Amino acid sequence: MPKTALILFAHGARDPDWADPMRRVRASLREQAPAMRVEVAFLEFLQPELRDCVESLLSEGFERIVVLPMFVARGGHLKRDLPLLLDELRQRHPQARFELAGAIGEAESIVQAMAKHALTLVDAS
């Protein structure tokens, strides 16, 4: 079985506090599955960027990289920018396996969790 890492991939922002929810997800995953390698990487503004994160993981011997976009929905960055980045990484590292998951916000369990939270804001019962 190939040595696998999970990258939580987020857009990034100029305000470093913006990334706190992604870091909380990473911390929760590390707590629930201590043997699993989980990192956070960004498209822009924050470090590490995806390329740097991948390079670091590959240098540590990881052979399979699963990229989970921490986006509510699949827009331009996920339709164009991320596939181009992954194609570049695949060409640079043909020995590695890169897998792209769907946007986390499109997963049915996440949609239902958002709906449940929205209901708590207006439902007093």
Protein Blocks (a to p, Z undefined) as FASTA:
>chain_A
ZZdddddddfbpfblklmmmmmmmmmmmmmmmmmbccddddfbhpacdfklmmmmmmmno
pabdcdddfbfbdcfklmmmmmmmmmmmmmmmmmbccdddddfklpmklmmmmmmmmmmm
mmmZZ
